[in-house]
Structures are given as C-alpha cells and as structure tokens.
Amino acid sequence: MKDSGMDDKKLMSQLEELAENLSIEVRYEAIRKEESFFAGGLCRLRGKDILIVNSDASLGDKIQALAKALRRFDFSRIYMRPALREFLTKLPDQTGDKKKPEKAAGPQDE
C-alpha cells in the first residue's frame, strides 16, 4: 500500500486498531472455498460486527479486506493518523467511487 505513505505491517496494525476503536471484532480464520479465494468480509452476529479475515491471505489481501469493511463505518470522530485516513478515503468502493467521509453512518448493508 505504497500510496498510504507507510509500510504494510504498520498499515495493518493501524487498521486493526481502528476496528477495535469501532468495536468491531477481527477474527483471522482459514477460509476454504472450492476453486475460489475469499480474503474476508464483514458480518453481523447477534448484534455485533465481526470482520473475518482469511488467515491464509497475503498481507495485501488482508489489508484490503480490513479497509473495505472499515470504510463502511463513520470514523469521522475517531482520531487516526492522517496517512491512514487518506488511505481509507482514497480506497475505491465496489462501484469504483471514492468514499465520501461525511456520508457513512454505519454499515451500509443493514
């Protein structure tokens, strides 16, 4: 993630910290799907947000899974390093649009 101005391990650590600040549990588990690869995703279980990340994924894929899930939440009132905030806001969503930070109030799929 060279665009963020920090190395991948540091970026991963900051994404995990942001998830914790948003009360999102991050689980690393081996995800097996025949003939396909799944890096991870966000789910809601008993009213709690849980982000399951494929433990077999590359560091880059883990970062993408965390970032795509976290950018769906309102983090405007949470302090984070400017490079991390920039990385998250520049990350295109699945439609290719960039996130508008003031719009996200929680998970968009609720």
N, CA, C and O of each residue as an XYZ file, in Angstrom:
440
protein
N       0.835     -1.181      0.000
C       0.000      0.000      0.000
C       0.882      1.248      0.000
O       0.805      2.076      0.907
N       1.688      1.365     -0.990
C       2.677      2.432     -1.053
C       2.053      3.828     -1.104
O       2.694      4.799     -0.701
N       0.825      3.945     -1.590
C       0.163      5.244     -1.671
C      -0.127      5.842     -0.297
O      -0.292      7.056     -0.175
N      -0.190      5.006      0.738
C      -0.555      5.490      2.063
C       0.609      6.150      2.781
O       0.394      6.816      3.794
N       1.842      5.989      2.291
C       2.989      6.595      2.937
C       3.494      5.814      4.132
O       4.277      6.344      4.921
N       3.069      4.566      4.290
C       3.552      3.747      5.394
C       3.697      2.311      4.903
O       3.114      1.928      3.888
N       4.482      1.518      5.637
C       4.661      0.137      5.202
C       3.423     -0.693      5.546
O       2.603     -0.290      6.372
N       3.298     -1.855      4.905
C       2.096     -2.676      5.031
C       1.863     -3.182      6.455
O       0.718     -3.229      6.906
N       2.909     -3.555      7.162
C       2.731     -4.054      8.531
C       2.176     -2.969      9.444
O       1.308     -3.232     10.277
N       2.673     -1.763      9.286
C       2.183     -0.641     10.096
C       0.735     -0.321      9.723
O      -0.094     -0.064     10.595
N       0.441     -0.339      8.430
C      -0.918     -0.081      7.959
C      -1.886     -1.121      8.523
O      -2.976     -0.780      8.981
N      -1.484     -2.378      8.486
C      -2.313     -3.457      9.021
C      -2.583     -3.240     10.514
O      -3.716     -3.391     10.972
N      -1.561     -2.894     11.250
C      -1.699     -2.646     12.684
C      -2.671     -1.494     12.952
O      -3.498     -1.578     13.861
N      -2.575     -0.441     12.178
C      -3.467      0.712     12.369
C      -4.905      0.382     11.980
O      -5.841      0.881     12.606
N      -5.095     -0.448     10.961
C      -6.446     -0.873     10.598
C      -7.060     -1.730     11.700
O      -8.245     -1.594     12.007
N      -6.264     -2.605     12.292
C      -6.753     -3.427     13.403
C      -7.117     -2.557     14.603
O      -8.109     -2.815     15.283
N      -6.323     -1.541     14.857
C      -6.603     -0.616     15.960
C      -7.892      0.169     15.698
O      -8.691      0.380     16.610
N      -8.087      0.595     14.461
C      -9.311      1.307     14.097
C     -10.525      0.397     14.296
O     -11.549      0.837     14.818
N     -10.418     -0.854     13.887
C     -11.518     -1.804     14.083
C     -11.858     -1.916     15.562
O     -13.030     -1.912     15.938
N     -10.836     -2.016     16.395
C     -11.057     -2.101     17.844
C     -11.765     -0.846     18.352
O     -12.684     -0.942     19.165
N     -11.345      0.330     17.878
C     -11.971      1.589     18.294
C     -13.430      1.685     17.844
O     -14.230      2.384     18.467
N     -13.771      0.985     16.769
C     -15.143      0.964     16.263
C     -15.941     -0.212     16.844
O     -17.075     -0.462     16.436
N     -15.341     -0.923     17.793
C     -15.964     -2.089     18.434
C     -16.280     -3.204     17.443
O     -17.307     -3.875     17.543
N     -15.379     -3.385     16.491
C     -15.511     -4.464     15.512
C     -14.505     -5.541     15.886
O     -13.307     -5.280     15.990
N     -15.000     -6.737     16.084
C     -14.116     -7.860     16.390
C     -13.490     -8.356     15.095
O     -14.193     -8.599     14.114
N     -12.178     -8.506     15.090
C     -11.470     -9.035     13.923
C     -11.022    -10.450     14.249
O     -10.335    -10.693     15.241
N     -11.428    -11.379     13.390
C     -11.045    -12.780     13.550
C     -10.248    -13.219     12.330
O     -10.620    -12.925     11.194
N      -9.158    -13.920     12.575
C      -8.362    -14.497     11.492
C      -8.622    -15.990     11.482
O      -8.281    -16.700     12.428
N      -9.232    -16.462     10.398
C      -9.591    -17.866     10.284
C      -9.293    -18.361      8.880
O      -9.361    -17.603      7.913
N      -8.963    -19.637      8.781
C      -8.747    -20.243      7.466
C     -10.105    -20.382      6.791
O     -11.003    -21.041      7.315
N     -10.246    -19.771      5.648
C     -11.497    -19.814      4.897
C     -11.252    -20.669      3.660
O     -10.408    -20.345      2.825
N     -11.978    -21.735      3.556
C     -11.817    -22.657      2.441
C     -13.044    -22.570      1.530
O     -14.172    -22.806      1.961
N     -12.804    -22.233      0.284
C     -13.849    -22.222     -0.734
C     -13.284    -22.942     -1.946
O     -12.184    -22.626     -2.399
N     -14.016    -23.893     -2.467
C     -13.530    -24.627     -3.623
C     -13.389    -23.705     -4.824
O     -14.288    -22.927     -5.144
N     -12.239    -23.812     -5.480
C     -11.947    -23.126     -6.737
C     -12.115    -21.607     -6.696
O     -12.314    -20.979     -7.736
N     -12.037    -21.017     -5.513
C     -12.084    -19.560     -5.426
C     -11.331    -19.118     -4.178
O     -11.016    -19.923     -3.301
N     -11.054    -17.832     -4.122
C     -10.341    -17.276     -2.979
C     -11.174    -16.165     -2.379
O     -11.733    -15.339     -3.101
N     -11.259    -16.144     -1.065
C     -12.023    -15.124     -0.351
C     -11.126    -14.559      0.737
O     -10.735    -15.283      1.653
N     -10.794    -13.276      0.649
C      -9.884    -12.652      1.622
C     -10.564    -12.370      2.956
O      -9.900    -12.319      3.991
N     -11.866    -12.189      2.940
C     -12.580    -11.922      4.185
C     -13.720    -10.955      3.970
O     -13.943    -10.451      2.870
N     -14.442    -10.709      5.060
C     -15.558     -9.792      4.963
C     -16.216     -9.547      6.303
O     -15.914    -10.201      7.301
N     -17.116     -8.592      6.296
C     -17.811     -8.147      7.492
C     -19.143     -8.868      7.623
O     -19.856     -9.061      6.638
N     -19.473     -9.263      8.843
C     -20.792     -9.838      9.103
C     -21.282     -9.327     10.450
O     -20.534     -8.737     11.230
N     -22.536     -9.569     10.690
C     -23.146     -9.160     11.954
C     -23.693    -10.414     12.605
O     -24.496    -11.130     12.008
N     -23.262    -10.680     13.826
C     -23.668    -11.867     14.552
C     -24.151    -11.455     15.930
O     -23.389    -10.912     16.730
N     -25.425    -11.716     16.203
C     -26.030    -11.359     17.490
C     -25.820     -9.885     17.834
O     -25.527     -9.536     18.977
N     -25.975     -9.030     16.826
C     -25.874     -7.592     17.032
C     -24.459     -7.047     17.106
O     -24.269     -5.861     17.375
N     -23.474     -7.883     16.874
C     -22.076     -7.459     16.964
C     -21.425     -7.562     15.588
O     -21.593     -8.557     14.883
N     -20.675     -6.516     15.215
C     -19.953     -6.532     13.948
C     -18.688     -7.368     14.093
O     -17.895     -7.173     15.014
N     -18.520     -8.297     13.167
C     -17.355     -9.177     13.170
C     -16.751     -9.163     11.773
O     -17.447     -9.337     10.772
N     -15.462     -8.957     11.729
C     -14.736     -8.976     10.468
C     -13.894    -10.240     10.445
O     -12.965    -10.399     11.237
N     -14.233    -11.137      9.525
C     -13.494    -12.383      9.396
C     -12.509    -12.212      8.248
O     -12.888    -11.876      7.126
N     -11.233    -12.451      8.553
C     -10.160    -12.288      7.579
C      -9.515    -13.657      7.368
O      -9.216    -14.373      8.324
N      -9.309    -14.000      6.113
C      -8.695    -15.273      5.774
C      -7.246    -15.279      6.252
O      -6.431    -14.478      5.794
N      -6.930    -16.186      7.173
C      -5.569    -16.253      7.711
C      -4.560    -16.698      6.660
O      -3.360    -16.483      6.829
N      -5.028    -17.316      5.577
C      -4.133    -17.751      4.502
C      -3.912    -16.665      3.447
O      -3.119    -16.859      2.525
N      -4.588    -15.546      3.566
C      -4.456    -14.456      2.580
C      -3.100    -13.765      2.732
O      -2.475    -13.809      3.792
N      -2.672    -13.137      1.664
C      -1.446    -12.347      1.726
C      -1.696    -11.107      2.585
O      -2.843    -10.741      2.837
N      -0.636    -10.478      3.021
C      -0.769     -9.262      3.818
C      -1.554     -8.197      3.052
O      -2.397     -7.513      3.634
N      -1.291     -8.053      1.782
C      -2.017     -7.077      0.959
C      -3.506     -7.370      0.889
O      -4.325     -6.454      0.960
N      -3.862     -8.652      0.750
C      -5.276     -9.027      0.705
C      -5.951     -8.808      2.062
O      -7.112     -8.406      2.125
N      -5.221     -9.073      3.137
C      -5.768     -8.823      4.476
C      -6.035     -7.334      4.668
O      -7.072     -6.949      5.208
N      -5.098     -6.499      4.226
C      -5.268     -5.042      4.321
C      -6.502     -4.610      3.544
O      -7.301     -3.816      4.039
N      -6.660     -5.126      2.332
C      -7.815     -4.757      1.515
C      -9.121     -5.190      2.173
O     -10.092     -4.433      2.169
N      -9.158     -6.400      2.740
C     -10.371     -6.884      3.404
C     -10.730     -5.994      4.595
O     -11.889     -5.615      4.769
N      -9.727     -5.665      5.414
C      -9.967     -4.782      6.563
C     -10.426     -3.407      6.103
O     -11.415     -2.878      6.610
N      -9.716     -2.831      5.151
C     -10.022     -1.472      4.704
C     -11.413     -1.379      4.084
O     -12.156     -0.439      4.365
N     -11.769     -2.349      3.241
C     -13.095     -2.321      2.602
C     -14.209     -2.414      3.629
O     -15.255     -1.783      3.475
N     -13.993     -3.193      4.668
C     -15.017     -3.309      5.708
C     -15.075     -2.048      6.566
O     -16.160     -1.543      6.852
N     -13.927     -1.543      6.973
C     -13.884     -0.396      7.889
C     -14.383      0.889      7.250
O     -14.950      1.739      7.936
N     -14.185      1.042      5.969
C     -14.589      2.295      5.316
C     -16.107      2.451      5.268
O     -16.607      3.517      4.908
N     -16.834      1.415      5.623
C     -18.292      1.472      5.644
C     -18.834      2.131      6.900
O     -20.032      2.396      6.996
N     -17.961      2.399      7.863
C     -18.370      2.966      9.141
C     -18.007      4.444      9.223
O     -17.153      4.935      8.485
N     -18.675      5.137     10.135
C     -18.383      6.545     10.370
C     -17.184      6.637     11.309
O     -17.297      6.364     12.503
N     -16.056      7.016     10.768
C     -14.866      7.182     11.594
C     -14.459      8.642     11.675
O     -13.316      8.956     12.009
N     -15.398      9.538     11.367
C     -15.097     10.969     11.364
C     -14.766     11.511     12.751
O     -14.074     12.523     12.868
N     -15.248     10.855     13.798
C     -15.000     11.338     15.167
C     -13.925     10.537     15.882
O     -13.712     10.706     17.083
N     -13.257      9.674     15.153
C     -12.202      8.847     15.727
C     -10.868      9.357     15.214
O     -10.674      9.543     14.013
N      -9.943      9.580     16.157
C      -8.616     10.021     15.724
C      -7.895      8.856     15.054
O      -7.895      7.732     15.556
N      -7.291      9.145     13.933
C      -6.381      8.204     13.287
C      -5.319      9.011     12.569
O      -5.515     10.185     12.257
N      -4.223      8.385     12.319
C      -3.134      9.083     11.632
C      -3.611      9.562     10.272
O      -4.368      8.864      9.597
N      -3.173     10.744      9.866
C      -3.616     11.292      8.576
C      -3.376     10.352      7.397
O      -4.208     10.285      6.492
N      -2.261      9.626      7.387
C      -1.978      8.710      6.279
C      -3.008      7.589      6.211
O      -3.385      7.163      5.119
N      -3.470      7.105      7.369
C      -4.491      6.056      7.393
C      -5.823      6.606      6.907
O      -6.504      5.964      6.107
N      -6.201      7.784      7.379
C      -7.461      8.404      6.934
C      -7.437      8.626      5.423
O      -8.427      8.372      4.738
N      -6.304      9.099      4.907
C      -6.174      9.325      3.467
C      -6.295      8.009      2.705
O      -6.966      7.945      1.675
N      -5.649      6.966      3.205
C      -5.724      5.654      2.557
C      -7.171      5.185      2.478
O      -7.613      4.723      1.426
N      -7.906      5.295      3.567
C      -9.295      4.827      3.593
C     -10.202      5.661      2.698
O     -11.081      5.114      2.032
N     -10.003      6.956      2.673
C     -10.886      7.798      1.862
C     -10.569      7.690      0.370
O     -11.433      7.952     -0.466
N      -9.348      7.308      0.036
C      -8.986      7.159     -1.372
C      -9.299      5.770     -1.918
O      -9.270      5.558     -3.130
N      -9.593      4.835     -1.039
C      -9.887      3.475     -1.454
C     -11.208      3.454     -2.211
O     -12.233      3.850     -1.656
N     -11.213      3.002     -3.465
C     -12.479      2.962     -4.202
C     -13.407      1.912     -3.622
O     -12.959      0.860     -3.168
N     -14.721      2.205     -3.639
C     -15.675      1.196     -3.198
C     -15.898      0.215     -4.347
O     -15.234      0.306     -5.380
N     -16.809     -0.699     -4.175
C     -17.004     -1.726     -5.187
C     -17.528     -1.176     -6.495
O     -17.427     -1.848     -7.522
N     -18.085      0.027     -6.491
C     -18.556      0.635     -7.728
C     -17.470      1.471     -8.383
O     -17.657      1.981     -9.488
N     -16.314      1.617     -7.696
C     -15.220      2.406     -8.237
C     -15.206      3.832     -7.728
O     -14.275      4.581     -8.022
N     -16.229      4.227     -6.962
C     -16.272      5.576     -6.408
C     -15.411      5.654     -5.163
O     -15.217      4.659     -4.464
N     -14.898      6.840     -4.891
C     -14.147      7.040     -3.659
C     -15.104      7.411     -2.553
O     -16.132      8.046     -2.787
N     -14.754      7.006     -1.335
C     -15.611      7.248     -0.173
C     -15.726      8.732      0.120
O     -14.748      9.476      0.053
N     -16.932      9.142      0.443
C     -17.169     10.495      0.923
C     -17.310     10.387      2.428
O     -18.353      9.936      2.902
N     -16.293     10.784      3.214
C     -16.248     10.513      4.647
C     -17.465     10.961      5.424
O     -17.827     10.306      6.402
N     -18.114     12.043      5.037
C     -19.218     12.565      5.821
C     -20.507     11.767      5.647
O     -21.463     12.004      6.386
N     -20.572     10.825      4.692
C     -21.808     10.120      4.414
C     -21.991      8.842      5.214
O     -23.127      8.483      5.522
N     -20.922      8.143      5.562
C     -21.072      6.828      6.196
C     -21.427      6.977      7.671
O     -20.683      7.585      8.441
N     -22.567      6.418      8.055
C     -23.000      6.486      9.451
C     -22.961      5.125     10.121
O     -23.110      5.045     11.340
N     -22.768      4.075      9.383
C     -22.714      2.723      9.914
C     -22.651      1.771      8.753
O     -22.477      2.200      7.612
N     -22.789      0.480      9.011
C     -22.762     -0.458      7.903
C     -23.852     -0.116      6.890
O     -24.991      0.156      7.271
N     -23.517     -0.130      5.634
C     -24.470      0.257      4.602
C     -25.417     -0.865      4.241
O     -26.424     -0.619      3.576
N     -25.132     -2.101      4.657
C     -25.963     -3.233      4.284
C     -26.968     -3.611      5.353
O     -27.593     -4.666      5.246
N     -27.147     -2.802      6.369
C     -28.101     -3.151      7.433
C     -29.517     -3.044      6.929
O     -30.459     -3.298      7.679
